[in-house]
Amino acid sequence: ISRDKVPTMPTLFALIDRLAEWRINHLELYTEHTFAYRSHAVVWQAASPMTADEIRSLDAYCKTRCIELAPNQNSFGHLERWLTIDAYRPLAECPDGGFLFPWSKTPCPHPFSLCPTDPRSVEFLRGLYAELLPNFTATRFNVGCDETWDVGSGRSREKADRVGRGRVYFDFLIEIYKLVSAQNRTMAFWGDIIIQHPEWVSELPKDVIALEWGYEADHPYASHGEKFAAAGIPFFVCPGTSSWNSLAGRMTNARANLIAAAEHGRRHGASGYLITDWGDNGHWQTL
């Protein structure tokens, strides 16, 4: 709900009814900047955010439909809507951008991720969690932390040069884990960065949930799932609908991706199957 469209409450209630009919029992509203935090109106004032009252209403409705409404707040990368505002820019890894995304040939012109070596980043997240989490009865909490491509190329470069980018990422993930644990929640996080540094997978706390996402038909669910399973880390497989950047959907890729996630997830003991749908580049697709 942070990529161009925020659903209305009637749409969300109807969606919950539909998901319950399909026996889906877990729902997350992916959030970057679209929750109405009391002290951060400058970030969400033009974004039609979800309010605390609306979340509590959805949470109660989900419980009547046997669905867990899990909180979701990206907490590392994908925070450009915060960090491009002057009040938050000092928290950024690269305050003026200048790093490269893997798919880009030109430097990103804006900040993207929190600086993992700045103690203020932890305090910032502490405040968000303290306000967000009491509105949910679910104990699982998705903190995001995907696609942190700029880490180690800006303010954390000195540490990354000494200990490696994987260690920089891991250390900040553990700080987030401590915040989540203090709120008596179970931390889930996107597993795409940690799986690139398999030496740190086995060091993860055994009560986290790694979210193994991949959106192409040939995504390596098998090898990634095997690594998480061997380390004793609970994980979900997270395929996609392949509907984004499309008007009518990309069904051949979607079917192959969804089936591969299910088959390899079952084979390697995944504890969940999280279907994802994104609104990038205008959110052209319908529900």
VMD Tcl script that draws the C-alpha trace (Angstrom):
set ca {
  {0.00 0.00 0.00}
  {3.01 2.30 -0.49}
  {3.43 1.93 -4.24}
  {1.00 4.45 -5.76}
  {-2.36 3.17 -4.41}
  {-3.72 2.90 -0.88}
  {-6.96 0.86 -0.82}
  {-10.08 2.31 0.74}
  {-11.61 0.61 3.76}
  {-14.53 -0.89 1.77}
  {-12.00 -2.39 -0.65}
  {-9.99 -3.87 2.21}
  {-13.05 -5.36 3.93}
  {-14.12 -6.93 0.63}
  {-10.60 -8.25 0.08}
  {-10.56 -9.82 3.55}
  {-13.85 -11.60 2.80}
  {-12.43 -12.92 -0.47}
  {-9.19 -14.10 1.15}
  {-11.10 -15.87 3.92}
  {-13.21 -17.67 1.33}
  {-9.98 -18.94 -0.22}
  {-8.73 -20.11 3.22}
  {-5.88 -17.59 3.26}
  {-5.08 -16.97 6.92}
  {-2.38 -14.25 6.91}
  {-2.49 -10.72 5.50}
  {0.12 -7.95 5.42}
  {-0.31 -4.42 4.11}
  {3.16 -3.53 2.90}
  {4.04 -0.11 4.29}
  {6.84 2.35 3.72}
  {5.26 5.71 4.57}
  {1.49 5.15 4.61}
  {0.73 4.80 8.31}
  {-0.31 8.02 10.04}
  {2.43 8.28 12.65}
  {1.54 11.15 14.99}
  {4.92 12.90 14.82}
  {5.63 12.37 11.12}
  {2.75 14.02 9.26}
  {5.14 15.64 6.79}
  {5.90 12.18 5.41}
  {2.35 10.90 4.92}
  {0.19 14.00 4.61}
  {-0.29 13.58 0.84}
  {-0.31 9.77 0.83}
  {-3.80 8.78 2.11}
  {-2.31 6.84 5.04}
  {-3.92 4.15 7.16}
  {-4.84 5.49 10.58}
  {-4.51 3.66 13.88}
  {-8.31 3.44 14.17}
  {-8.55 1.94 10.68}
  {-5.89 -0.66 11.45}
  {-7.65 -1.66 14.68}
  {-10.91 -1.99 12.78}
  {-9.30 -4.20 10.12}
  {-7.54 -6.26 12.77}
  {-10.81 -6.98 14.54}
  {-12.52 -7.86 11.26}
  {-9.68 -10.18 10.23}
  {-10.02 -12.08 13.50}
  {-13.68 -12.83 12.71}
  {-12.48 -14.31 9.40}
  {-9.64 -16.35 10.97}
  {-6.99 -14.17 9.33}
  {-3.88 -12.82 11.05}
  {-3.35 -9.17 10.10}
  {0.41 -8.84 10.55}
  {2.06 -5.42 10.87}
  {4.48 -4.50 8.11}
  {6.88 -1.54 8.13}
  {9.94 -1.48 5.94}
  {12.78 -0.58 8.27}
  {16.01 -0.31 6.30}
  {15.82 0.18 2.53}
  {12.95 1.60 0.47}
  {12.69 4.61 2.76}
  {13.28 7.28 0.13}
  {9.89 8.86 0.88}
  {11.22 9.58 4.36}
  {14.85 10.29 3.64}
  {14.31 12.80 0.84}
  {12.70 15.10 3.44}
  {15.31 17.35 5.06}
  {14.33 16.42 8.62}
  {15.14 12.73 7.95}
  {17.96 13.00 5.40}
  {20.69 12.89 8.12}
  {19.60 9.29 8.87}
  {20.39 8.14 5.33}
  {23.26 5.91 4.26}
  {23.74 8.09 1.17}
  {22.04 11.44 1.94}
  {22.57 12.71 -1.60}
  {22.21 9.41 -3.42}
  {25.03 8.59 -5.81}
  {24.96 4.78 -5.53}
  {23.99 2.30 -8.25}
  {21.04 -0.07 -8.23}
  {21.97 -3.45 -9.82}
  {19.60 -2.76 -12.72}
  {20.69 0.82 -13.34}
  {23.59 2.40 -15.22}
  {23.12 5.86 -13.71}
  {23.55 6.76 -10.02}
  {20.42 7.01 -7.90}
  {19.67 10.72 -7.34}
  {18.14 10.33 -3.88}
  {18.76 8.56 -0.55}
  {17.28 5.09 -0.13}
  {18.32 3.24 3.06}
  {18.88 4.13 6.67}
  {22.52 4.32 7.74}
  {23.05 1.10 9.74}
  {25.97 2.50 11.73}
  {24.10 5.57 12.98}
  {22.53 4.99 16.44}
  {19.82 7.47 15.53}
  {18.50 4.95 12.98}
  {17.72 2.53 15.80}
  {16.02 5.23 17.86}
  {13.97 6.27 14.84}
  {12.69 2.72 14.40}
  {12.06 2.34 18.12}
  {9.64 5.25 17.94}
  {7.83 3.89 14.87}
  {7.38 0.44 16.38}
  {6.13 1.80 19.71}
  {3.31 3.59 17.90}
  {2.53 1.04 15.17}
  {2.55 -2.33 16.90}
  {-0.07 -1.80 19.65}
  {-2.72 -1.52 16.90}
  {-2.22 -5.17 15.92}
  {-2.99 -8.33 17.89}
  {-0.72 -10.49 15.70}
  {2.63 -11.46 17.17}
  {4.49 -11.65 13.84}
  {5.93 -8.42 12.42}
  {7.50 -7.98 8.98}
  {10.29 -5.40 9.23}
  {11.22 -5.57 5.53}
  {14.97 -4.92 5.12}
  {15.09 -5.93 1.44}
  {17.16 -4.53 -1.43}
  {19.55 -2.43 0.66}
  {21.79 -1.88 -2.33}
  {23.40 1.30 -1.01}
  {24.67 -0.11 2.29}
  {28.44 0.05 2.46}
  {28.69 2.71 -0.24}
  {28.04 5.76 1.93}
  {28.32 6.53 5.61}
  {28.87 2.87 6.59}
  {31.68 2.38 4.06}
  {34.46 2.51 6.65}
  {32.93 -0.35 8.64}
  {32.07 -2.26 5.48}
  {35.69 -2.00 4.34}
  {36.80 -3.49 7.67}
  {34.26 -6.26 8.23}
  {32.35 -6.63 4.95}
  {28.96 -5.44 3.78}
  {27.31 -8.66 4.95}
  {28.42 -8.04 8.51}
  {27.19 -4.42 8.37}
  {23.77 -5.63 7.23}
  {23.67 -8.43 9.79}
  {24.62 -6.18 12.71}
  {21.80 -3.74 11.93}
  {19.34 -6.61 11.45}
  {20.20 -7.77 14.96}
  {19.56 -4.27 16.33}
  {16.13 -4.38 14.70}
  {15.58 -7.86 16.13}
  {16.23 -6.51 19.62}
  {13.64 -3.76 19.11}
  {11.06 -6.26 17.88}
  {11.76 -8.70 20.70}
  {11.34 -5.91 23.25}
  {7.81 -5.50 21.86}
  {7.17 -9.25 22.35}
  {6.86 -9.85 18.62}
  {8.40 -12.37 16.23}
  {10.46 -10.68 13.54}
  {9.97 -11.60 9.91}
  {12.23 -10.04 7.27}
  {12.83 -10.31 3.55}
  {15.69 -12.76 3.04}
  {17.18 -11.53 -0.23}
  {20.20 -9.77 1.29}
  {21.16 -12.25 4.00}
  {21.06 -15.15 1.52}
  {23.83 -13.38 -0.43}
  {25.98 -13.74 2.70}
  {25.32 -17.37 3.71}
  {28.03 -17.23 6.38}
  {25.64 -15.07 8.42}
  {22.49 -17.15 7.90}
  {23.53 -19.63 10.57}
  {24.17 -16.76 13.00}
  {20.60 -15.51 12.84}
  {18.43 -15.93 15.96}
  {16.42 -19.11 15.58}
  {13.12 -17.38 16.29}
  {13.16 -15.07 13.26}
  {11.28 -15.83 10.05}
  {13.14 -15.36 6.76}
  {10.88 -14.40 3.85}
  {12.34 -16.01 0.75}
  {10.93 -13.93 -2.11}
  {11.44 -14.39 -5.82}
  {9.28 -13.39 -8.76}
  {10.65 -15.19 -11.80}
  {9.78 -18.68 -12.96}
  {13.34 -19.87 -12.40}
  {13.88 -18.34 -8.94}
  {16.21 -20.60 -6.87}
  {13.73 -21.50 -4.12}
  {15.39 -24.91 -3.82}
  {18.93 -23.76 -3.03}
  {17.83 -20.85 -0.85}
  {15.32 -22.94 1.07}
  {17.95 -25.58 1.63}
  {20.29 -22.99 3.18}
  {17.66 -21.62 5.56}
  {16.54 -25.12 6.52}
  {20.10 -26.31 7.15}
  {20.66 -23.35 9.47}
  {17.46 -24.06 11.39}
  {15.86 -20.76 10.35}
  {12.08 -20.84 9.83}
  {11.17 -19.41 6.44}
  {8.25 -18.59 4.18}
  {8.38 -18.89 0.42}
  {7.08 -15.68 -1.13}
  {6.16 -15.86 -4.82}
  {4.37 -13.07 -6.68}
  {1.27 -12.62 -8.78}
  {3.31 -11.16 -11.69}
  {0.49 -8.64 -12.11}
  {2.51 -5.47 -11.53}
  {3.87 -3.48 -14.47}
  {1.00 -5.04 -16.40}
  {-2.61 -4.43 -17.35}
  {-3.77 -8.03 -17.76}
  {-1.11 -9.99 -15.89}
  {1.78 -12.21 -16.91}
  {0.15 -15.55 -16.23}
  {2.78 -17.92 -17.64}
  {5.44 -16.53 -15.32}
  {2.99 -16.23 -12.42}
  {1.91 -19.90 -12.56}
  {5.46 -21.19 -12.82}
  {6.66 -18.95 -9.97}
  {3.75 -19.83 -7.67}
  {4.08 -23.57 -8.31}
  {7.87 -23.61 -7.87}
  {7.56 -21.79 -4.54}
  {4.98 -24.28 -3.31}
  {6.87 -27.38 -4.40}
  {10.30 -26.34 -3.14}
  {8.87 -24.74 -0.01}
  {7.16 -27.98 0.92}
  {10.27 -30.01 0.10}
  {12.48 -27.92 2.39}
  {10.02 -27.40 5.22}
  {8.83 -23.82 4.67}
  {6.41 -22.77 7.40}
  {4.44 -20.34 5.26}
  {3.48 -19.32 1.73}
  {3.15 -15.56 1.29}
  {1.74 -14.42 -2.06}
  {2.87 -10.91 -2.93}
  {1.37 -8.25 -5.17}
  {3.06 -4.90 -5.79}
  {1.96 -1.53 -7.17}
  {5.13 -0.25 -8.81}
  {5.13 2.36 -11.56}
  {1.53 3.50 -11.27}
  {-0.25 0.37 -9.97}
  {-2.08 -0.23 -13.21}
  {-3.38 -3.68 -12.32}
  {-6.75 -4.27 -10.71}
  {-7.20 -6.55 -7.72}
}
mol new
graphics top color blue
foreach p $ca { graphics top sphere $p radius 0.5 }
foreach p [lrange $ca 0 end-1] q [lrange $ca 1 end] { graphics top cylinder $p $q radius 0.2 }
display resetview
